[in-house]
Amino acid sequence: ETAISSDEADTRAEDYRRMVASLDADLIGLSEFNPVFDRGGRKARGLIFDGFPFFADGPHQGYQGNAVASRTSLRNVVSRPYARRIQPTYMLCGETELGGTPVRIIQTHLDLDAEVRAAQIAELADCLKDEQRVILSGDFNVSSAAEYAPLEAIGLAGANFSRFGTFPTHRRRSFAATPAIDNVFVRGFEFTD
């Protein structure tokens, strides 16, 4: 359930709209997306992502909920559960065009269990190995950068942990600073910032 009350919804929605506008993005991947923005039942898409004419979201269950907001059309969007999973994890797969060229996109959230997560990363690598232009984003829940090796082995470059250093994106009790569990990987693009 959302923790945002109806009374604070307008203020919180404006904060999110301002943050999204500051990104000036053509495409945004969302992990842990809840389609219901506030306890009054208003929808996040209309409140926050109205500047994105194309939007796709997958099933929402607890912390599992993936979505993609895009300024270019989204095609062939499917929600694909992982072959191995403990949690209700899945990848939201689709296609779009950026700069007039097709791009395969995947937004995901992986399991907390290390062995299952490794199988999911391997499944992602297998799914993307033959794609020329790829954007893979998500909450990967990794405990070390080494877990990203199968993605890097197929030529995907990570924004966080390889191109721009290490920016911890979450803190766990057992670690002083958890590595970048949230990340974006690409092939066929050059990172600039």
GUMARDREN-973534 format. One record per residue: residue in three letters; residue number from 1; chain; x, y negated, z of N, C-alpha, C, O in turn. Coordinates in steps of 0.1 Angstrom, whole numbers. Layout:
% GUMARDREN-973534
<node "ALA" NUM "A" <X Y Z> <X Y Z> <X Y Z> <X Y Z>> ...
END
This chain:
% GUMARDREN-973534
<node "GLU" 1 "A" <8 12 0> <0 0 0> <9 -12 0> <20 -13 6>> <node "THR" 2 "A" <4 -23 -6> <11 -35 -6> <10 -41 8> <1 -40 15>> <node "ALA" 3 "A" <21 -48 12> <21 -55 25> <17 -70 23> <16 -77 33>> <node "ILE" 4 "A" <14 -74 11> <10 -88 9> <-5 -91 11> <-13 -84 5>> <node "SER" 5 "A" <-7 -100 21> <-21 -103 24> <-27 -112 13> <-20 -118 6>> <node "SER" 6 "A" <-40 -112 12> <-47 -121 3> <-44 -135 5> <-43 -143 -4>> <node "ASP" 7 "A" <-42 -139 18> <-39 -153 22> <-26 -158 16> <-24 -169 12>> <node "GLU" 8 "A" <-16 -149 16> <-3 -153 12> <0 -150 -3> <11 -153 -8>> <node "ALA" 9 "A" <-10 -144 -10> <-7 -139 -23> <-3 -150 -33> <6 -148 -41>> <node "ASP" 10 "A" <-10 -161 -33> <-7 -172 -43> <7 -177 -41> <15 -179 -51>> <node "THR" 11 "A" <12 -179 -28> <25 -184 -26> <35 -173 -30> <45 -177 -36>> <node "ARG" 12 "A" <33 -161 -26> <43 -150 -30> <43 -148 -45> <54 -146 -50>> <node "ALA" 13 "A" <32 -149 -51> <31 -147 -66> <39 -158 -73> <46 -156 -82>> <node "GLU" 14 "A" <38 -170 -68> <45 -182 -74> <60 -180 -72> <68 -183 -81>> <node "ASP" 15 "A" <65 -174 -60> <79 -171 -58> <84 -161 -68> <95 -163 -74>> <node "TYR" 16 "A" <76 -151 -70> <80 -140 -80> <80 -146 -94> <89 -143 -102>> <node "ARG" 17 "A" <70 -154 -98> <70 -160 -112> <82 -169 -114> <88 -168 -125>> <node "ARG" 18 "A" <86 -177 -104> <97 -185 -105> <110 -177 -107> <119 -180 -115>> <node "MET" 19 "A" <111 -166 -100> <123 -157 -101> <123 -151 -115> <134 -151 -121>> <node "VAL" 20 "A" <112 -146 -119> <112 -139 -132> <115 -149 -143> <122 -146 -153>> <node "ALA" 21 "A" <109 -161 -143> <112 -172 -153> <127 -175 -153> <132 -178 -163>> <node "SER" 22 "A" <134 -175 -141> <148 -179 -141> <156 -168 -148> <168 -172 -152>> <node "LEU" 23 "A" <152 -156 -150> <159 -146 -157> <160 -148 -172> <170 -145 -178>> <node "ASP" 24 "A" <149 -155 -177> <148 -157 -191> <151 -144 -199> <159 -144 -209>> <node "ALA" 25 "A" <145 -134 -195> <147 -120 -201> <137 -117 -212> <125 -122 -211>> <node "ASP" 26 "A" <141 -109 -222> <132 -104 -232> <125 -91 -227> <114 -87 -231>> <node "LEU" 27 "A" <132 -84 -217> <128 -71 -213> <132 -70 -198> <143 -73 -195>> <node "ILE" 28 "A" <123 -65 -190> <125 -63 -176> <121 -50 -172> <109 -46 -174>> <node "GLY" 29 "A" <130 -42 -165> <126 -29 -160> <124 -30 -145> <131 -37 -138>> <node "LEU" 30 "A" <114 -23 -140> <110 -25 -126> <109 -11 -120> <103 -2 -125>> <node "SER" 31 "A" <116 -10 -108> <115 2 -100> <106 -1 -88> <105 -12 -84>> <node "GLU" 32 "A" <100 10 -82> <92 8 -71> <80 -2 -73> <76 -9 -64>> <node "PHE" 33 "A" <76 -2 -86> <65 -11 -90> <52 -6 -84> <48 5 -86>> <node "ASN" 34 "A" <45 -15 -78> <31 -13 -74> <22 -22 -82> <23 -34 -82>> <node "PRO" 35 "A" <12 -16 -90> <4 -24 -98> <-6 -33 -90> <-10 -43 -95>> <node "VAL" 36 "A" <-8 -30 -77> <-17 -38 -69> <-8 -48 -61> <1 -43 -53>> <node "PHE" 37 "A" <-9 -61 -64> <0 -71 -58> <-4 -74 -44> <5 -75 -35>> <node "ASP" 38 "A" <-17 -75 -40> <-20 -80 -27> <-32 -71 -22> <-37 -63 -29>> <node "ARG" 39 "A" <-34 -72 -9> <-45 -64 -2> <-59 -68 -7> <-68 -61 -4>> <node "GLY" 40 "A" <-60 -79 -15> <-73 -82 -21> <-75 -75 -34> <-85 -75 -40>> <node "GLY" 41 "A" <-65 -67 -39> <-66 -59 -50> <-62 -66 -63> <-63 -60 -74>> <node "ARG" 42 "A" <-56 -78 -63> <-52 -84 -75> <-40 -77 -81> <-32 -71 -74>> <node "LYS" 43 "A" <-39 -77 -94> <-29 -69 -101> <-16 -78 -104> <-17 -89 -107>> <node "ALA" 44 "A" <-5 -71 -102> <8 -77 -103> <10 -82 -117> <17 -92 -120>> <node "ARG" 45 "A" <6 -74 -127> <9 -77 -141> <3 -91 -144> <11 -100 -150>> <node "GLY" 46 "A" <-9 -94 -141> <-15 -107 -144> <-10 -118 -136> <-9 -130 -141>> <node "LEU" 47 "A" <-6 -116 -124> <-1 -126 -115> <14 -130 -118> <17 -142 -117>> <node "ILE" 48 "A" <22 -120 -122> <36 -123 -123> <42 -122 -137> <51 -129 -141>> <node "PHE" 49 "A" <36 -113 -145> <42 -110 -158> <33 -114 -170> <33 -108 -180>> <node "ASP" 50 "A" <25 -125 -167> <16 -130 -178> <24 -135 -190> <18 -136 -201>> <node "GLY" 51 "A" <37 -139 -188> <45 -144 -199> <50 -132 -208> <58 -135 -218>> <node "PHE" 52 "A" <47 -120 -204> <52 -108 -212> <40 -102 -218> <32 -95 -211>> <node "PRO" 53 "A" <38 -103 -231> <26 -98 -237> <25 -83 -238> <14 -77 -240>> <node "PHE" 54 "A" <36 -76 -236> <37 -61 -236> <41 -56 -223> <51 -61 -217>> <node "PHE" 55 "A" <34 -47 -218> <36 -41 -204> <33 -27 -204> <22 -23 -209>> <node "ALA" 56 "A" <41 -19 -198> <38 -5 -196> <42 0 -182> <52 -4 -177>> <node "ASP" 57 "A" <33 7 -176> <37 13 -163> <33 27 -162> <23 32 -168>> <node "GLY" 58 "A" <40 35 -154> <38 49 -152> <30 51 -139> <25 41 -132>> <node "PRO" 59 "A" <29 64 -135> <21 67 -122> <28 60 -110> <40 58 -110>> <node "HIS" 60 "A" <19 56 -101> <24 50 -89> <21 59 -77> <9 62 -75>> <node "GLN" 61 "A" <31 63 -70> <29 71 -58> <40 68 -48> <51 71 -50>> <node "GLY" 62 "A" <36 61 -37> <46 57 -27> <56 48 -33> <53 38 -39>> <node "TYR" 63 "A" <69 52 -32> <80 43 -38> <82 46 -52> <90 39 -59>> <node "GLN" 64 "A" <75 56 -58> <77 59 -72> <67 52 -80> <55 53 -79>> <node "GLY" 65 "A" <72 43 -89> <64 35 -98> <73 28 -107> <80 18 -102>> <node "ASN" 66 "A" <74 31 -120> <82 24 -129> <74 16 -139> <63 20 -142>> <node "ALA" 67 "A" <79 5 -143> <72 -4 -153> <82 -11 -161> <94 -13 -157>> <node "VAL" 68 "A" <78 -15 -173> <86 -24 -182> <77 -35 -187> <66 -33 -192>> <node "ALA" 69 "A" <83 -47 -186> <76 -59 -191> <85 -64 -203> <97 -65 -202>> <node "SER" 70 "A" <78 -67 -214> <86 -70 -226> <79 -81 -234> <67 -83 -234>> <node "ARG" 71 "A" <88 -89 -241> <83 -99 -250> <81 -94 -264> <75 -100 -273>> <node "THR" 72 "A" <87 -82 -266> <85 -75 -279> <77 -63 -277> <76 -57 -266>> <node "SER" 73 "A" <71 -58 -288> <61 -47 -287> <68 -34 -281> <80 -32 -284>> <node "LEU" 74 "A" <61 -27 -273> <65 -14 -268> <58 -3 -276> <46 -4 -278>> <node "ARG" 75 "A" <65 7 -280> <59 18 -287> <63 31 -281> <73 33 -274>> <node "ASN" 76 "A" <54 41 -284> <57 55 -280> <61 56 -265> <70 63 -261>> <node "VAL" 77 "A" <54 49 -256> <57 49 -242> <51 61 -236> <39 64 -237>> <node "VAL" 78 "A" <59 69 -229> <54 81 -222> <61 82 -208> <72 77 -206>> <node "SER" 79 "A" <54 87 -199> <59 90 -185> <63 105 -185> <55 114 -187>> <node "ARG" 80 "A" <76 107 -183> <81 121 -183> <87 125 -170> <97 120 -166>> <node "PRO" 81 "A" <80 135 -163> <86 140 -150> <99 147 -152> <101 153 -163>> <node "TYR" 82 "A" <108 146 -143> <120 153 -144> <118 168 -142> <109 173 -135>> <node "ALA" 83 "A" <126 176 -149> <125 191 -148> <127 196 -134> <121 205 -130>> <node "ARG" 84 "A" <136 189 -127> <139 192 -113> <136 180 -105> <141 169 -107>> <node "ARG" 85 "A" <128 182 -95> <125 170 -86> <119 175 -73> <112 185 -72>> <node "ILE" 86 "A" <121 167 -63> <115 169 -50> <104 159 -48> <93 161 -44>> <node "GLN" 87 "A" <108 146 -50> <99 135 -50> <92 134 -63> <95 141 -73>> <node "PRO" 88 "A" <81 126 -65> <74 125 -77> <81 116 -87> <75 107 -93>> <node "THR" 89 "A" <94 119 -90> <102 111 -98> <100 114 -113> <96 125 -117>> <node "TYR" 90 "A" <102 103 -121> <100 105 -136> <107 94 -143> <112 84 -137>> <node "MET" 91 "A" <108 95 -156> <113 84 -164> <102 79 -173> <94 86 -178>> <node "LEU" 92 "A" <101 66 -174> <92 59 -183> <100 56 -196> <109 47 -196>> <node "CYS" 93 "A" <97 63 -207> <104 62 -219> <96 55 -230> <84 56 -230>> <node "GLY" 94 "A" <103 47 -238> <97 41 -249> <107 35 -259> <119 37 -258>> <node "GLU" 95 "A" <101 27 -268> <110 20 -278> <105 6 -279> <93 2 -277>> <node "THR" 96 "A" <114 -3 -283> <111 -17 -287> <121 -21 -297> <129 -13 -302>> <node "GLU" 97 "A" <121 -34 -301> <131 -40 -310> <136 -52 -303> <129 -60 -298>> <node "LEU" 98 "A" <149 -53 -303> <156 -65 -298> <165 -70 -310> <173 -62 -314>> <node "GLY" 99 "A" <164 -82 -313> <172 -87 -325> <169 -80 -338> <177 -79 -347>> <node "GLY" 100 "A" <157 -75 -339> <152 -69 -351> <157 -55 -353> <155 -48 -363>> <node "THR" 101 "A" <163 -49 -342> <169 -35 -343> <162 -27 -332> <160 -31 -321>> <node "PRO" 102 "A" <158 -14 -336> <152 -5 -326> <161 -2 -314> <173 -1 -315>> <node "VAL" 103 "A" <154 -1 -302> <161 2 -290> <153 13 -282> <141 11 -281>> <node "ARG" 104 "A" <160 23 -277> <154 33 -269> <155 27 -254> <166 24 -250>> <node "ILE" 105 "A" <144 27 -247> <144 22 -233> <139 33 -224> <130 40 -227>> <node "ILE" 106 "A" <146 33 -212> <141 42 -201> <142 34 -188> <153 28 -185>> <node "GLN" 107 "A" <132 34 -181> <131 29 -167> <129 41 -158> <120 49 -160>> <node "THR" 108 "A" <137 42 -147> <135 54 -139> <138 51 -124> <143 40 -120>> <node "HIS" 109 "A" <135 61 -116> <139 61 -102> <142 75 -98> <133 84 -100>> <node "LEU" 110 "A" <153 78 -93> <158 92 -91> <156 96 -76> <154 88 -67>> <node "ASP" 111 "A" <156 110 -74> <155 116 -61> <166 112 -51> <177 108 -56>> <node "LEU" 112 "A" <163 113 -39> <173 110 -28> <182 122 -27> <194 120 -23>> <node "ASP" 113 "A" <177 134 -29> <186 146 -27> <197 146 -38> <194 145 -50>> <node "ALA" 114 "A" <209 148 -33> <221 147 -42> <221 157 -53> <224 154 -65>> <node "GLU" 115 "A" <218 170 -50> <218 180 -60> <207 178 -71> <210 180 -83>> <node "VAL" 116 "A" <196 174 -67> <185 172 -76> <188 159 -84> <185 159 -96>> <node "ARG" 117 "A" <193 149 -78> <197 137 -85> <207 140 -96> <206 134 -107>> <node "ALA" 118 "A" <217 148 -93> <227 152 -103> <220 158 -115> <224 155 -126>> <node "ALA" 119 "A" <211 167 -113> <203 173 -124> <196 163 -132> <195 164 -144>> <node "GLN" 120 "A" <190 153 -125> <183 143 -132> <192 134 -140> <188 130 -151>> <node "ILE" 121 "A" <203 130 -135> <213 122 -143> <218 130 -155> <219 125 -166>> <node "ALA" 122 "A" <220 143 -153> <223 152 -165> <212 152 -175> <215 152 -187>> <node "GLU" 123 "A" <200 153 -171> <188 153 -180> <187 139 -187> <184 139 -199>> <node "LEU" 124 "A" <190 128 -180> <190 115 -187> <201 115 -198> <199 110 -209>> <node "ALA" 125 "A" <213 120 -194> <224 120 -204> <220 128 -216> <223 124 -228>> <node "ASP" 126 "A" <214 140 -214> <210 148 -225> <200 141 -234> <200 142 -246>> <node "CYS" 127 "A" <190 135 -228> <180 128 -235> <185 116 -243> <179 113 -254>> <node "LEU" 128 "A" <196 110 -239> <201 98 -246> <213 100 -254> <218 90 -260>> <node "LYS" 129 "A" <219 112 -254> <232 114 -260> <233 110 -275> <243 106 -280>> <node "ASP" 130 "A" <221 111 -282> <222 109 -297> <216 95 -301> <215 92 -313>> <node "GLU" 131 "A" <211 87 -291> <205 74 -294> <216 64 -296> <226 63 -289>> <node "GLN" 132 "A" <214 56 -307> <224 46 -310> <224 33 -301> <234 28 -296>> <node "ARG" 133 "A" <212 28 -298> <210 17 -290> <201 21 -278> <190 25 -280>> <node "VAL" 134 "A" <206 19 -266> <199 23 -254> <200 13 -243> <210 6 -242>> <node "ILE" 135 "A" <189 12 -236> <188 4 -223> <182 14 -213> <171 18 -214>> <node "LEU" 136 "A" <190 18 -203> <186 26 -192> <187 18 -179> <198 14 -176>> <node "SER" 137 "A" <176 17 -172> <177 9 -160> <169 17 -149> <160 24 -152>> <node "GLY" 138 "A" <173 14 -137> <165 20 -126> <172 20 -113> <182 14 -111>> <node "ASP" 139 "A" <165 26 -103> <170 28 -90> <175 43 -90> <168 52 -89>> <node "PHE" 140 "A" <189 44 -90> <195 57 -92> <198 64 -79> <201 76 -79>> <node "ASN" 141 "A" <198 57 -68> <200 63 -55> <213 70 -53> <215 79 -45>> <node "VAL" 142 "A" <223 66 -61> <237 72 -60> <244 69 -47> <241 59 -40>> <node "SER" 143 "A" <252 78 -43> <261 76 -31> <275 72 -35> <282 67 -26>> <node "SER" 144 "A" <279 74 -47> <292 70 -52> <291 67 -67> <282 72 -74>> <node "ALA" 145 "A" <300 59 -72> <301 56 -86> <303 69 -95> <300 69 -106>> <node "ALA" 146 "A" <310 79 -89> <313 91 -96> <300 98 -101> <301 105 -111>> <node "GLU" 147 "A" <289 96 -95> <276 102 -99> <272 97 -113> <264 104 -120>> <node "TYR" 148 "A" <277 86 -117> <273 80 -130> <282 86 -142> <279 83 -153>> <node "ALA" 149 "A" <291 95 -139> <300 100 -149> <293 106 -161> <298 104 -172>> <node "PRO" 150 "A" <282 114 -159> <276 120 -171> <270 109 -181> <270 111 -193>> <node "LEU" 151 "A" <266 98 -175> <261 87 -184> <273 80 -191> <272 77 -203>> <node "GLU" 152 "A" <284 78 -184> <295 72 -190> <302 81 -200> <308 76 -210>> <node "ALA" 153 "A" <301 94 -198> <307 104 -207> <300 104 -221> <306 107 -231>> <node "ILE" 154 "A" <287 99 -222> <280 98 -235> <281 84 -240> <274 81 -250>> <node "GLY" 155 "A" <289 76 -234> <292 62 -240> <283 52 -234> <283 41 -240>> <node "LEU" 156 "A" <275 54 -224> <268 43 -218> <276 35 -208> <284 41 -201>> <node "ALA" 157 "A" <275 22 -209> <283 13 -200> <274 7 -190> <263 2 -193>> <node "GLY" 158 "A" <278 8 -177> <270 3 -166> <274 -12 -163> <286 -15 -163>> <node "ALA" 159 "A" <264 -20 -160> <266 -33 -156> <272 -34 -143> <281 -42 -140>> <node "ASN" 160 "A" <267 -26 -134> <271 -27 -120> <279 -14 -117> <274 -3 -117>> <node "PHE" 161 "A" <292 -16 -113> <302 -5 -110> <312 -4 -121> <322 3 -119>> <node "SER" 162 "A" <310 -10 -132> <321 -8 -142> <324 -21 -149> <336 -25 -150>> <node "ARG" 163 "A" <314 -29 -154> <317 -41 -161> <320 -53 -152> <329 -61 -155>> <node "PHE" 164 "A" <313 -54 -141> <314 -67 -133> <317 -64 -119> <314 -72 -110>> <node "GLY" 165 "A" <324 -53 -116> <328 -50 -103> <316 -42 -95> <308 -37 -102>> <node "THR" 166 "A" <317 -43 -82> <307 -35 -74> <299 -45 -66> <304 -53 -58>> <node "PHE" 167 "A" <286 -44 -69> <277 -53 -61> <267 -43 -54> <258 -39 -60>> <node "PRO" 168 "A" <269 -41 -41> <260 -32 -34> <245 -37 -35> <243 -49 -34>> <node "THR" 169 "A" <236 -28 -38> <222 -32 -40> <213 -27 -29> <201 -29 -30>> <node "HIS" 170 "A" <219 -20 -19> <211 -14 -8> <220 -11 3> <232 -7 1>> <node "ARG" 171 "A" <215 -11 15> <223 -6 26> <216 6 33> <204 5 35>> <node "ARG" 172 "A" <224 16 35> <219 28 42> <225 28 56> <236 24 58>> <node "ARG" 173 "A" <218 34 65> <224 35 79> <237 42 79> <246 39 87>> <node "SER" 174 "A" <239 52 71> <251 61 71> <263 54 64> <274 59 65>> <node "PHE" 175 "A" <260 43 57> <271 36 50> <272 22 54> <261 16 56>> <node "ALA" 176 "A" <283 16 55> <284 2 58> <278 -6 46> <271 -15 48>> <node "ALA" 177 "A" <282 -2 34> <276 -8 22> <274 3 11> <284 10 7>> <node "THR" 178 "A" <262 5 7> <259 16 -3> <263 11 -16> <262 -1 -19>> <node "PRO" 179 "A" <268 19 -25> <272 15 -39> <259 10 -46> <248 11 -41>> <node "ALA" 180 "A" <261 6 -58> <250 1 -67> <240 12 -71> <242 18 -81>> <node "ILE" 181 "A" <230 13 -63> <220 23 -66> <211 18 -77> <205 25 -84>> <node "ASP" 182 "A" <210 5 -78> <202 -2 -89> <212 -6 -100> <222 -12 -97>> <node "ASN" 183 "A" <209 -2 -112> <219 -4 -123> <212 -5 -136> <200 -1 -138>> <node "VAL" 184 "A" <219 -10 -146> <215 -10 -160> <227 -5 -168> <238 -9 -167>> <node "PHE" 185 "A" <223 5 -177> <233 11 -186> <229 8 -200> <217 9 -203>> <node "VAL" 186 "A" <238 6 -209> <235 3 -223> <245 10 -232> <256 13 -228>> <node "ARG" 187 "A" <240 12 -245> <249 15 -256> <244 7 -268> <232 6 -270>> <node "GLY" 188 "A" <253 2 -276> <249 -6 -287> <247 -21 -284> <242 -29 -292>> <node "PHE" 189 "A" <251 -25 -272> <250 -39 -267> <263 -43 -260> <270 -34 -256>> <node "GLU" 190 "A" <265 -55 -260> <277 -60 -252> <272 -68 -240> <263 -77 -242>> <node "PHE" 191 "A" <276 -65 -228> <273 -73 -216> <279 -86 -217> <291 -87 -221>> <node "THR" 192 "A" <272 -97 -213> <279 -110 -212> <278 -116 -198> <286 -124 -194>> <node "ASP" 193 "A" <268 -112 -190> <267 -116 -176> <258 -107 -169> <256 -109 -157>> 
END
